[in-house]
C-alpha cells in the first residue's frame, strides 16, 4: 500500500477525486434534501392614501370608501421537479403596489431557488419558463409557510400566466401555479 502512495499518478487521481467531490458538494448541496425552513408573514396591507383636507375652514368632507386590497389573480401550485403545494395570489394593495402571496406553501429546499412570474403556462416543460418573458421576484424565503414577494413597480405582469418556484442553478421548476385573473382585472398600473 505504501508503494501505491509513492507513485505520482496516485496523487493525481486522489487530487482529482477530492476536487470533484468538492465541486459536486458545492453544486448539488445534498444536505438541503433534509433541511426545511418556515416563515409565516402576515397578509400584505398598505395604508390608504390620506384624505384631502376641507377646502374651507369649518367645512366637512364626506368620507369616501377606503380603498382595499384587490386579488387580481390566483392559482394552485402543481408539482414539477420537487413536491410543491399551496396557493398563490397576485394582489394589488390599496396604495397601488402589487405583491405575490404564497399561502400554505410547501416545497423542497435547493441551492439557488427563486420565485418568478412567467408567461409560460404552469406545469410546462422546464425549459419554457426562462425562454419567454419572466419577472424575478427574489430568492425563496422559506420552504414552508405564508410568504409575500413585492412585484417591482415597473414590472409589466399582464400576460404572465404562472408563478414559478425556479432553481437557477439547475434551470428547473420545483413547482408552478397558473394565474387565473379575475374578469376585467389588469395587474399593471393604469
KAWOPE-V861886 format. One record per pair of residues at least 6 apart in sequence whose C-alpha atoms are under 7 Angstrom apart, sorted by the first residue. I is the first residue (numbers start at 1). J is the second residue. Records with the same first field share a line. If there is no record, write none. Layout:
I=J / J
This chain:
4=10
28=111
29=111
32=109 / 110
33=108 / 109
35=109
36=109 / 143
37=142 / 143 / 144
38=142 / 143 / 144 / 145
39=142 / 144 / 145 / 146 / 147
40=145 / 146 / 147
41=146 / 147 / 148
45=93
46=93 / 94 / 95
47=94 / 95
48=66 / 67 / 94 / 95
49=95
54=60 / 61
67=94
68=93 / 94
69=91 / 92 / 93 / 94
70=91 / 92 / 93
71=89 / 90 / 91 / 92
72=90 / 91 / 92 / 181 / 182 / 185 / 187
73=89 / 90 / 179 / 180 / 181 / 182
74=88 / 89 / 90 / 179 / 180 / 181
75=87 / 88 / 89 / 177 / 178 / 179 / 180
76=86 / 87 / 88 / 177 / 178
77=84 / 85 / 86 / 87 / 175 / 176 / 177
78=84 / 85 / 123 / 175 / 176 / 177
79=85 / 174 / 175 / 176
80=123 / 173 / 174 / 175
81=172 / 173 / 174 / 175
82=107 / 108 / 174 / 175
83=107 / 108
84=106 / 107 / 174 / 175
85=105 / 106 / 107
86=102 / 103 / 104 / 105 / 106
87=102 / 103 / 104 / 105
88=100 / 101 / 102 / 103
89=100 / 101 / 102
90=99 / 100 / 101
91=98 / 99 / 100
92=98 / 99
97=153
98=150 / 151
99=148 / 149 / 150 / 151
100=148 / 149 / 150 / 151
101=147 / 148 / 149
102=146 / 147 / 148
103=145 / 146 / 147
104=145 / 146
105=144 / 145 / 146
106=143 / 144 / 145
107=143 / 144
108=143
109=143
111=169
112=167 / 168 / 169
113=139 / 140 / 165 / 166 / 167 / 168
114=138 / 139 / 140 / 165 / 166 / 167
115=136 / 137 / 138 / 139 / 140 / 164 / 165 / 166
116=134 / 135 / 136 / 137 / 163 / 164 / 165 / 166
117=134 / 135 / 136 / 160 / 162 / 163 / 164
118=129 / 133 / 134 / 135 / 160 / 161 / 162 / 163 / 164
119=132 / 133 / 134 / 159 / 160 / 161 / 162
120=128 / 129 / 132 / 161 / 162
121=161 / 162 / 178
122=162 / 176 / 177 / 178
123=176
126=172 / 173
137=149 / 150 / 151
156=188
157=187 / 188
158=186 / 187 / 188
161=178 / 179
162=176 / 177 / 178 / 179
163=176 / 177 / 178 / 179
164=173 / 175 / 176 / 177
165=173 / 174 / 175 / 176
166=172 / 173 / 174
167=173 / 174
